Structures are given as structure tokens and as C-alpha cells.
């Protein structure tokens, strides 16, 4: 059995749009919030800053914790693609650091499935495959929602 993994994700909103990574795997294209796995001894705020540099090539400033979501692979469609995974995801409100002149594109170490980075208008979220779906629905509706979301799709 694999250990439970912590992950830190960025929710970056700007002018009625959210910054997401665009990804493709054997099932098709999908969008995700930038971020990834916490390293041993690394505070979660440092994780999300590091992961944003790796995936979107942008330095972010962490503002506050928005949501905690669990992902238990066996409970989700296509969960078998990632094996026996149980992940606790921490979603932080972040903003891009001003004065960063780097173009918006994949960072130096994007995820294996990552094919791009996009600003997605909030009113377009319902027509796209975004993971987690519940987060996209909450953003599109302007909901704050509970901090702990549970094992939602």
C-alpha cells in the first residue's frame, strides 16, 4: 500500500479567469490547477511556489488556504490510471508576483501530461473537463464553499 501523499495547488484568479494547466492523457484533454507533491521537510506554501515555477514558469505569492480535498483514486473515474493513490490536496489562493516578465507557458519541469498553460474564463469552466470538477463548479458560481471538500470529483 502506498503512503498518503500531500499536494499543494494554486488557485490564481485574474479578471474573471483562472490560470490552469492544460493536459492530455490516454482518455483525452483536461485542465488542472497548477501544483504538485510536497517534499519531505517542505512547508506547503513553499511547495505551491516551487510547483508553480516548475509547471507554469511563474513566481506566485501565497495568500491563504481556500480548500482541502482528498483524492482516493479508486473512487473516481479513471482513478486506475494512477494506481492505488490517496492524496490530500491543499488549494491556496495565490497571485502572480508583479514584475515577472516570463511568458505564460509550461515551466521548466511540467507534469508528464501537461501540454500548456491557459487563462480560462470562469463562464467557460462548465464546458471543459477540469479536475477537480467541484472546484470548477464553485469558481464558476462564485461560491466560497466549505474549506474541507472531502473526496469529491
Secondary structure, DSSP 8 states (H G I E B T S, - for coil): ----EEEEEEEEEETTEEEEEEEEETTEEEEEESEEE--TT--HHHHHHHHHHHHHS--EEEEEEEEEEEEEGGGSTTGGGG-S-EEEEEEEEEEE-TT----SS--TT--TTEEEEEEEEGGGGGGS-EESHHHHHHHHHT----SEEES--
